[in-house]
Structure formats: structure tokens, C-alpha cells
Amino acid sequence: MDFRIDAEVEQLVGRIRAFVDERLVPLEPRLLEQGIGPLLPEIRALRSEVRKLGLWAPNFPREYGGLGLDLVAHGLVSEALGRCPLGHYVFGCNAPDAGNVELLHLYGSEAQKATWLAPLARGEIRSCFGMTERENSGANPLMLEARAELEGDQWVLNGRKWFTTGADGASLCIAMVITDPEAPPHQRASMILVPASTPGYRLERNTPIMGHAGQDLFSHGEIAFEDCRVPAGNLLGPRGEGFRLAQARLGPGRIHHCMRWLGICQRALELLIDRASSRQVSPEGRTLAHSDIIRAWIAESAAEMQAARLMVLHTAWRIEHAGARAARDDVSMIKFFVAKVLERVVDRALQVHGGLGMTDYTVLAWYYREERAARIYDGPDEVHKLSVARRLIGARGR
Ligand SMILES: Cc1cc2nc3c(=O)[nH]c(=O)nc-3n(C[C@H](O)[C@H](O)[C@H](O)COP(=O)(O)OP(=O)(O)OC[C@H]3O[C@@H](n4cnc5c(N)ncnc54)[C@H](O)[C@@H]3O)c2cc1C
């Protein structure tokens, strides 16, 4: 087994990591104090710089201006970008746009690609993905209720969505709606492209997360479709194939998320070590880093992160070589395993910072608040555990 990383990829990751640490991390105090709004002009300039450096959109296909990296290489890049909350956006591969680009690339018609994929891939517009509904269990998407009916040559959408990440400021919503209520359960939903300017499409509000109302790309919107009419040609992929498309979108997306979480863990561990080494806790000069308890946390965090990292890279490799279906259980296992490692490592780092950890004077509270959701979105932990266990039990003929 060869664990070496390709020299070219290693060099690329090094460049990206240096850019994140030198150019983006210094913006964090302003991000934490003022939110993303006032930073947007500077961020636009940084995005242009990233393009000029030839580092834009590492995972997008080359024909759309990206670097066309495979899953393993993009996983390593995603880890470097995860070191700062701005990383993925500045490099043009933030959620949910990255997943939406992938969907449009795989399933979009030529007209849809020209209208939406090209400007999205260039980072000129943002998009969102509306599937979850407040009144229905998102963990079981078969319970979706928002509908679209075909009237003549138009789809008419009605229903509500929430937790639509980045809806604030998005030009396009990919809506997952029921189009065929009488079909077998997994063939009832389709994806439809809804321009945000369509009459009947409304962003009602940004849902606050643990006391913080997000904005722009860091927001989660509640949206309503009220007799919202779009052309029949806005159907994305085949009718009734919404669930299949959603799975195709989520598989690689989970690799990106997990590696991003490991970037966050790495950053949190560095902050933990720096704080523990400098925080004096006795007049004789003992620091927190002298404590056996803190040392155990450091070692445990490093071991958990290494285990998680190897699991994710192996899963990415399996998807590349055996396909997403064969790697289903691997994907489920990394999703709940890494999310829990993230929670533990960020929590330890926050604890070591004491009262300071609870403030927005370090990035840890941001991570604690924003990333707790890792155990909920893209399938809650319990759902992934149940599906792994179901297959393992089934494999024993039970
Ligand atoms: C920060 C954030 C961003 C998000 N972004 C998006 C987005 O961009 N687009 C979008 O469409 N959605 C998005 N979501 C929604 C997310 O996908 C859902 O919250 C998720 O699918 C869970 O659905 P739910 O909230 O309805 O929880 P429920 O389905 O009500 O489940 C609640 C809890 O019950 C448990 N549970 C559920 N089912 C089972 C079971 N079978 N057995 C045992 N326990 C179970 C789990 O612990 C789960 O957390 C986002 C959510 C968050 C928090």
C-alpha cells in the first residue's frame, strides 16, 4: 500500500494552505465581529487573485475553468481550505454551489449549462439547494410535500423550504419537489431550476443559528413557492429522478465536507496547543500544556484526526476506483465518524481557551456554532449508523 501523495498535489496543497494562512486567516477577526457583508469587496478581490494564480475551483471540470482534481486530491485541498471559514468561498468551491455545479454538469441540458453552470463556475452568481421542509422530517426525504405541477409548458411550484443554505443573495434555487405523487415513493420527486427573480419565489427570512442570524453565503433561508411558474425546460435531469440526483450530489460532497472538517480540526488543535503553551496557570510559570489532562487531549485529538483522515482518503479512493455505490457504507461511516471527531476536537480547544473560548475573539465559537450542524445535515448521524448496521446485519443473513 502506497501512502505517498502525488508531488504535484502536495505542492498545490502547500500553496493553497499558505494563501489561506497568510491572506484569509488575518480577515477572521473582522468576519467574526462584523459578519461577511463588509468584507465582500475584499473577498471579491481575493477571488480574482486566486483565479490569476490558477487555483480557482479545484474540483470543477477544466472545461468550466476549474482544476479538474479527482476526489482524493480535492479532499486534500478541501482540508487546507477548511482552516478558515472563508477558504472554500474564496477558492470557488463552497457548498452548496460546488454540489450544484456538479449536478448541472452531470445532468444539465446544454441550455441550462450555458445559463447557469457557466456563471456559477466563474463565481459570478451564487445558488442554493432547497430540499428540507420545516413541517416534514428531513432525515426521511420521502416525506417531502412541496409540489410542482405541469400546466401547459410551465411547472407551477407551491410549498415551503427551510435551511436553504445561502438562499440570501442566490440567483438560482435548485428545488427538490414532488412532481409525480402517484409514482413509487423513490420516483415521486424531481429537481427544478428556479431563478430567484421568478414571481412567486420568496426568501422569507434567514433562520438564526444559535443566536446568530447569518447573511449572504453564511445564511440558511426559509423560502416560499407560491404559484411560482418556470418553463417546463427548467426540469433538471429526468422527471421523477430527484432522489437519484440527490444521492449523486451528496456522495462526493461528503468527502469535501469531511476533509473540510479535518481542516477545522487541524486549526482548532493548533489553537489549543498555542493557548495551552502560553496560558500560565501558576505563579511558578506552569502553563496549561504542563497538565497531563491537556496533553492527553492533544494526543487523543491527533490520533482521532489521523484515523478520520485515513478513512476519508480511503473512501475517496474507493469512490474513484469502485464507484459511489460500492462505497456507500464507507461514505456513511466517515459522515458520522468525522463529524464526531470534529465536535470533540473543537470542544476540547474551546475548553482549553476557558472564557475566551466562548467569545468571538477566536474562531472557535464560530466553529462550535456553525459546525455542530455537521452531525445533522447531509443525513443525521443516526440515519447513517442505521443504514450501515442494516447492511451489516443483512450480510450475516439476519
Ligand atoms: C446548518 C444547516 C445547513 C443545512 N443546509 C441545507 C440546505 O442547503 N438544503 C437543504 O435542503 N437542507 C439543508 N439542511 C437541512 C438538513 O439536511 C436537515 O436538517 C436534516 O436532513 C435533518 O432533517 P430535520 O432537521 O428535519 O430533522 P428530523 O428529520 O426531524 O430528525 C431529527 C433528529 O432525529 C434523529 N433521527 C431522524 N431520523 C431517525 C431515525 N430513522 N432513527 C433514529 N433517529 C433519527 C436524528 O438525530 C435527527 O437529527 C441544513 C441543516 C443545517 C442544520
The ligand as an SDF file (V2000), in Angstrom:
LIG
                    3D

 53 58  0  0  0  0  0  0  0  0999 V2000
  -26.5630   24.2860    9.0300 C   0  0  0  0  0  0  0  0  0  0  0  0
  -27.5030   23.5060    8.1880 C   0  0  0  0  0  0  0  0  0  0  0  0
  -27.4720   23.6610    6.8080 C   0  0  0  0  0  0  0  0  0  0  0  0
  -28.3900   22.9780    6.0110 C   0  0  0  0  0  0  0  0  0  0  0  0
  -28.4060   23.2070    4.6640 N   0  0  0  0  0  0  0  0  0  0  0  0
  -29.3970   22.6640    3.9050 C   0  0  0  0  0  0  0  0  0  0  0  0
  -29.5460   23.0240    2.5320 C   0  0  0  0  0  0  0  0  0  0  0  0
  -28.7660   23.8090    1.9750 O   0  0  0  0  0  0  0  0  0  0  0  0
  -30.5800   22.4960    1.8320 N   0  0  0  0  0  0  0  0  0  0  0  0
  -31.4790   21.6240    2.4040 C   0  0  0  0  0  0  0  0  0  0  0  0
  -32.3970   21.1750    1.7200 O   0  0  0  0  0  0  0  0  0  0  0  0
  -31.3640   21.2730    3.7120 N   0  0  0  0  0  0  0  0  0  0  0  0
  -30.3610   21.7840    4.4670 C   0  0  0  0  0  0  0  0  0  0  0  0
  -30.2620   21.4690    5.8040 N   0  0  0  0  0  0  0  0  0  0  0  0
  -31.2680   20.6090    6.4050 C   0  0  0  0  0  0  0  0  0  0  0  0
  -30.7460   19.2500    6.8140 C   0  0  0  0  0  0  0  0  0  0  0  0
  -30.4690   18.4800    5.6830 O   0  0  0  0  0  0  0  0  0  0  0  0
  -31.8090   18.6090    7.7480 C   0  0  0  0  0  0  0  0  0  0  0  0
  -31.8190   19.3820    8.9450 O   0  0  0  0  0  0  0  0  0  0  0  0
  -31.5130   17.1620    8.0030 C   0  0  0  0  0  0  0  0  0  0  0  0
  -31.7810   16.3910    6.8660 O   0  0  0  0  0  0  0  0  0  0  0  0
  -32.3710   16.6130    9.1740 C   0  0  0  0  0  0  0  0  0  0  0  0
  -33.7250   16.8700    8.9280 O   0  0  0  0  0  0  0  0  0  0  0  0
  -34.6170   17.5550   10.0630 P   0  0  0  0  0  0  0  0  0  0  0  0
  -33.9420   18.7970   10.5130 O   0  0  0  0  0  0  0  0  0  0  0  0
  -35.9960   17.6740    9.5460 O   0  0  0  0  0  0  0  0  0  0  0  0
  -34.5590   16.5600   11.2760 O   0  0  0  0  0  0  0  0  0  0  0  0
  -35.5670   15.3370   11.5740 P   0  0  0  0  0  0  0  0  0  0  0  0
  -35.7910   14.5530   10.3340 O   0  0  0  0  0  0  0  0  0  0  0  0
  -36.7580   15.8890   12.2690 O   0  0  0  0  0  0  0  0  0  0  0  0
  -34.7000   14.4700   12.5690 O   0  0  0  0  0  0  0  0  0  0  0  0
  -34.3900   14.9800   13.8750 C   0  0  0  0  0  0  0  0  0  0  0  0
  -33.3680   14.0690   14.5470 C   0  0  0  0  0  0  0  0  0  0  0  0
  -33.9510   12.8170   14.7510 O   0  0  0  0  0  0  0  0  0  0  0  0
  -32.9850   11.7920   14.6250 C   0  0  0  0  0  0  0  0  0  0  0  0
  -33.4790   10.8460   13.6150 N   0  0  0  0  0  0  0  0  0  0  0  0
  -34.0560   11.1330   12.4150 C   0  0  0  0  0  0  0  0  0  0  0  0
  -34.4210   10.0020   11.7950 N   0  0  0  0  0  0  0  0  0  0  0  0
  -34.0870    8.9720   12.6090 C   0  0  0  0  0  0  0  0  0  0  0  0
  -34.2260    7.5660   12.5600 C   0  0  0  0  0  0  0  0  0  0  0  0
  -34.7520    6.9640   11.4790 N   0  0  0  0  0  0  0  0  0  0  0  0
  -33.7570    6.8360   13.5910 N   0  0  0  0  0  0  0  0  0  0  0  0
  -33.1860    7.4150   14.6650 C   0  0  0  0  0  0  0  0  0  0  0  0
  -33.0410    8.7360   14.7800 N   0  0  0  0  0  0  0  0  0  0  0  0
  -33.4700    9.5110   13.7720 C   0  0  0  0  0  0  0  0  0  0  0  0
  -31.6730   12.4630   14.2420 C   0  0  0  0  0  0  0  0  0  0  0  0
  -30.8960   12.6360   15.4150 O   0  0  0  0  0  0  0  0  0  0  0  0
  -32.1030   13.8150   13.7240 C   0  0  0  0  0  0  0  0  0  0  0  0
  -31.1200   14.7990   13.9430 O   0  0  0  0  0  0  0  0  0  0  0  0
  -29.3350   22.1090    6.6110 C   0  0  0  0  0  0  0  0  0  0  0  0
  -29.3380   21.9360    8.0040 C   0  0  0  0  0  0  0  0  0  0  0  0
  -28.4520   22.6230    8.7900 C   0  0  0  0  0  0  0  0  0  0  0  0
  -28.5400   22.4480   10.2770 C   0  0  0  0  0  0  0  0  0  0  0  0
  1  2  1  0
  2  3  1  0
  2 52  2  0
  3  4  2  0
  4  5  1  0
  4 50  1  0
  5  6  2  0
  6  7  1  0
  6 13  1  0
  7  8  2  0
  7  9  1  0
  9 10  1  0
 10 11  2  0
 10 12  1  0
 12 13  2  0
 13 14  1  0
 14 15  1  0
 14 50  1  0
 15 16  1  0
 16 17  1  0
 16 18  1  0
 18 19  1  0
 18 20  1  0
 20 21  1  0
 20 22  1  0
 22 23  1  0
 23 24  1  0
 24 25  2  0
 24 26  1  0
 24 27  1  0
 27 28  1  0
 28 29  2  0
 28 30  1  0
 28 31  1  0
 31 32  1  0
 32 33  1  0
 33 34  1  0
 33 48  1  0
 34 35  1  0
 35 36  1  0
 35 46  1  0
 36 37  1  0
 36 45  1  0
 37 38  2  0
 38 39  1  0
 39 40  1  0
 39 45  2  0
 40 41  1  0
 40 42  2  0
 42 43  1  0
 43 44  2  0
 44 45  1  0
 46 47  1  0
 46 48  1  0
 48 49  1  0
 50 51  2  0
 51 52  1  0
 52 53  1  0
M  END
$$$$
